[in-house]
């Protein structure tokens, strides 16, 4: 029996015993896609998705490797906010409309202007996943005929691939997403609608073998000590807890990995044992019970609003005395955009708005170097606030839009080589979570909710 056949039998055996839940930039003309032989020992997974598949897959490679998969190839055919209707249209006409993200080494690469059929045909995919856009994920009437059209094309081009459905999550309770009012701006109404759509439109199609219950895993996590704080903007997942939970759920559904036995976690974030336990448990419970919320055994503790940023350091098991708090000259009603070719590393301010009308949503720090923020530096932000850690390789060169760092709501992040990546300069745009227009008093509160602590020599 070859490795591919063994892998298929292995997945089937896991399903039979209930261990798997049922249910850098490329040139558009010469895309840079990592070459990997069509090896029977490679677990190859392709997502047809959007930013929610990006959230679910960000840490997936590392978790699959930690779970014992020797060779992994991940692909994500991405269009932001893409619906089944839009996917089906592009697949029918094979439009070069996609950004194609791939990961075969632990690092995500991208190719722009990619045709979907080229992605389908370039590999012998083991699994192809599909999903609906988040705003209509609970609207069953939006699924057909587009889902059937998409399934037919994938079946034709990838007859040996298994089809999995990615069940997405409901929005944060105070989300300002424009689609939230269609669910009464109620989280559980949205969650139940998503589950209902999966039952009615996905589980009734024999072509789908599994459901990846990310939506239930996130809802489970919201019953834990994390509460309703696992998104970074009201709908996209937080980097420390939300994305980690989703990736564990994906790994469990794809290859039977036990979330509670996976020892890997994102190294740039600091977790307590209780936090890691809650995350692993949320994913494991979703795989066991994919269409119902399971209450966490790590429930929220009585809310004690932390008075100081140092309290967050103590909660993470570190001693604030080992660090020096940096004095930061904040600028209110200001921010950077490292992807803007005109401003580059120049700060947008009320005195120099350069046409921007949203300056009252932000405050900003100065720009820092690696000498300013050495390894071991702690970046701390209070609950209810977030920051975007802008990055530049040089201060006179703009970043591509896809490389702009996203907002972070994790209370404590530890600076290391992974956090710096290819950047040589970093600065921080500060804002509320979710984002809101700031008064003068609000701006002062935002600045006070953020701190940088460098390790003592």
N, C-alpha and C positions, 0 to 999 in steps of 0.2 A: 504494500500500500504506500503511495507516495505521500509527501507531507501535506499537500493540499487535501487529499482524500481523508487523511487522518484528522486534519483540522476540522473538516466538515462533520465527520463522525463524532469527534469530540464535542462540538457544539450541540449536536443532536442529543448526545447522551446527557449533557448538562441540562438541556431543556426538559428531557424526560424525567429528571429527578427534581425539577423545580428550582435549579440554581440559576436559571436565566429567566428574567421577567418576560412574560408574554405580553401578549397584548396583541528685505531686499527687493527691488522692483524689476520686472522683465520688460523688454521691448515688445509692443503689441505685434510687431511683425516677426520677431524671433524670440518667443517667450522662453524664459529661463525656467525650465521645469527639471528638477533633479532626475537624472537617469537612474533607474533601478531595474535590474533584470526581472522578467516575469518568472520569478522564482516561486516554486510551490510552497516554500517555507515562509513566504511573506503574507502577513495579514493585511489585506488591502481594503480600505474603507473610504467610500466617496460620499460626501454630503452634497445634496442639492438644496442650498439654503440661503441664509442671509446672516445678519449680525448675531442672531440667536444660535445658529450652528457654530459661528465663530466663538461665542461664549462657551458653548458646550464642549468644543474640541480643543480649546487653547492648551490645556494641560494633559490632553488625552494621550499623546505619545509617551510622555514620561510615566504615566500611570500604567499604561499597557506594558511597557518595558519592565516596570517594577513588579507587575503581576506575572511576569514570566514569558511574555511574547518575545521571541528572539529577533524577529524582523517585522517592522511595521511600516506601512506606507499609508498616509492619510491625505485625502484631497477634499477641498471645500470649494464648490462652484458657487461663487458669492455675488449677489447683487443686494445692496442695502434695502431692507424693507420689502423684499421680493415676495409676491403672492404666488400661489399655485397658477393662477391665470397668466401671470407674466412669465413664469418659468415655462409653462406649456407652450406659449407663443414663441418664445425664443428657441425652444427645442425643436419645434416644428420647422422653423425656417433656418435653424442652425446659425443664429446671429452671434457675431463676435462681441457679445455684450457683457461677458463675465470677467471678474477678477478670479483667477484660479490660484488658490493657496494650496501648497503641498508641504508635507513634512515627512521626511524619511531618515532624518538624522537627529531630531530633537529641536531643530530650528525651522520655523515657518518661512517658506519662500513664496514669492508671488509672481504671477504673470498676468498682465492686463490684456484686454481685447481678445479674450479666449473664446473659442467656439465650444459649445457644450458637447457636441458629438465627438470632437477630438478627445475630450476628457474621458468620455464613456469608452472609447475604443482603444485608448492607450495602454490599458492594463486589463488583466483578468480580475475584475473586482470581486472580492468575496461578499461585500455588503454595500448596498447603496441606500442611503437614507433620504427621506423627504420630509417636508414640514410645511405648514401654512404660515403666512405672515402673522406676527403676534396679534395685531389689532383685530384680525378676523379669524383667529384660531379657534374661537368658540362659536363661529357662525357657520354651521354646517351647510347652509345654502350656498356658500361661496366655494365649496370644494369641487363640485362637478359642473361641467364635464371635464374640467382641467386635470383633476387627479387621475382619472382614467386615461386621458390622453398622454400624460406624463409617464404613467406606468407602462403603457403600450410601447412607447419609444424605448424606455430603459430595458424592458423585456426583450425587445428585438435586438438591441445592441449588446446587451449583457445577459444572455440567457442563463448563465451559470451563477449570477449574483443573487443573493438573498435581499429582499426588500424589507427595510425597517422604517418605522414611522417615528419621528422625533416629536414627542408631545411637549410643547413649550409651556411656559409658566404664566401665571396671572401677574398683573402689575402690582407694585407697591401701593399700599392703601391710600397714600396721599399723592399718587402719581399725577402729573399734569399732561400725560400723553393724550393726544387728541382723540384716540379711539376709546379711552376709558369710559367716557359718559355713555357709550352704547351698551355698557354693562351696569349702568346705574352708578358708575364710579365706585363699585363695590368689589373687593378682591375675591371673596368667596363666590359671588355670582359669576365672575369671570372664570374662576377655576372650574366650577361645576359645568359651565358652558363648554369649556375646553374638553373636559372628560366626556361630556355628552356627544360632542362632535366626533371624538375619537371612536366612541362606541358605535355611533350610527354610520360614520362615513369611512372608517379605516378597518375596524375589526370585522366588518361585514364583507370586506374584499379579501378573497382567499390568497391574493398575491402577496399580502403582507404577512411576514412570519413573526415579527416581533414589534413591540413598542418600546421606545426608550423613554421612560417616564420621568423626564427632567422636571416637568411641571409639578408632579407630586413630590419629588425630592425637595424642591425649593419650598413648597408649601409645608412639608414636614419640618424643614429647618426653621421656618417662621414660628413654629410652636416651641422652639428651643430658646436658650439664653440669647440667641441672636435677635429674636423678635423680627419685626418687619423692617430689617435694615440690611438686606442682602442684595440690594441693587445699588448701582452707582448713580442712577439718574431717574429712578422710579420704574424703569423697565429693563435696562441692560444689567447683567449680573455684576456684583462687586467682585473685585479681583481676588480677594483673600478667601472669602467664604462661598460666594455664589458660584463662581466658575469652578472652584475646587469640588463642590458638591455635584455639580452637573457632570464634570468629567469622570468622577467616580461612578456615577450612574451610567454613563455611556460605556465605561469599561466593563461594568457588571453585565449590561445587556449584550455587549458585543462578544465577550469571551468568558463570561461566568466568573470574572474576578470578584472576590469578596471585598467590598469596600472597607469592612472593618479589619481586614488583614493587610491592606495596602499601607506600607510604611512611608511612602514618598509624600511630600507636601511641598508647595512652592517655597523655595528657600528665602525669598526676599521678604516674606511676611513672618511675623512672630505669632505663634499660637500657644494658648494654654492647653493642657491636657483635656480640659473640659470642652474647649472649643473644637478641637480635633475630634473628640468623641462624638459631639453633636453632629458634626459634618458627616462623619462616616456612618453614623446611625441613620441619619436622614436619607442617605442614598440607599443603604441596605434595606430599610423599611419600604422605600418606594419600589425596589425590585421585588420584594415579597408581596406587597399590596399596592399595585400600580395605579389603581383608580380610586383610592380612598386615602384620606389624610391620616397618618399615624402620629399620635402625640409623642413628643420627645421625652426621653427620660432625663434630659438635661434642661428642665424648664427655666423660664426667666426667673431671676431672683428679684426680690424687692428692689425697685429702682432707687438707687442712691446716686444722685447726680454728682459726678466727680468734680471736685472743686478746682483741681489743678491738673495740668498736663502731666506732672510727675506721677500722679495717681495711676495713669495708664501704663507708665513704665513699671511701676510696682506690680500692677496686676499681671504684667507679662513675665514676672519672675526676675526682673532686673532691679538693680539698686540705682536710684537716681543720683546717688553720691558719686557714682563712677562716671558721670557725664557732666558737661558744662552746657547750660542753656545759651544758645546763641542770641545775641541782641539783633533783632531784625528791624530795619527801617521800612515798614510797610508803606505802600502807596495805595490809598483808597480810590475806588472807582477807576481801576486800571487793570490791564492784563497784557499778556504776550500772545502772539500767534506765530509759532516757529515755522509755519507753512506759508506765510505771506511773503511774497517776493519783494514787496516794497518796504515793509517795516523790518523784516528779518528779525533781529534781536532787539529792536527798538520797542519800548513799551507804549501801548496805547494809553493815553490819559485824557482827562477832560480838557487839558490845555492842548493836546495833540491827538485828537480823536481819529483823524484820518478817515472820517466818514462813518465811524462805528456809533451805533445808537444804544448799545447794550452795556455800556461801561458801568452803569450803576448795579450790575449783578456781581461785580468782582472786586477783589483787592489783589495786590501782587507784591512779591518779594523782589529783592535784587537777583541778579544772575550769579551763580556760584560755580566754582571750579572743583576738580577732584581734590585739590589741596584744601579747599574750604570744607568739603564734605567727605572725609576719608572713610574707609571701610569701618563699619561698626557704628557709624552715625545713626541716630534714631530720628525718624520723622514722625511726629505725633499730631493727630487731629482728633478733636472731640466728636462724640456722637452728634449727628445732625448737621455735620459740615463735611466738606470734601475739598480736594485740591487736584489740579492738573499739573503734573511735573514736566513742564515743557523741556525739550532737549534740543541741543544743537551740536553738530560736529565742529563747525566753525561758526563764528558769530556773523560772518558775512555771506553765509550760504543758507538758503531756505531748505527745509525738509520737504519731502514729498508728503502729500496729504495723508497717505496711508501710514506714514511713520510717526505722526503726531501722537504723543502719549495721551492716554485717556485719563479721565478723572478717577481718583482713588478715594475711597471712603474708609479703608482699613485704619483702625485706630493707631496702629504702630507698624512702621515699615523700617527695616534695617538696611542701611546702604551696604552694598557689596558689589563685586564685579558684574554680577548679573543685572543689578539695578542700573548701573552706569551703562552697560552695554557698549554701543559705539559712540555714545555721547561724550563730549568733553566739557559741556556746559549745561547746567540745569537751572531752572527758575520755577516758581510756583504761582499759579493762579488760584486764588482762594474763593470759595463760594459756599452757599448753603446747600444742603442735601435734603430734598430736591432743590434745584436752583430757583432763586427768587430775587426780585429787585430789592436792593438794600437801601435803607435809610442811613443817615449818618450814624445813628446808634447801632444799627445792624452791622454796618461795616466795621465798627470797633469790636463788636462781638465776634465777627468772623476772624479778624486778626488775632484776637485773644485765644481763639480755639485752635490755633496752629502753632507748632513749635519745632525747632531743630535742636537736637542735643548731640554734641560731639563727644566722643570718648576722651577721658582724661589721659594724658601721656603716661 
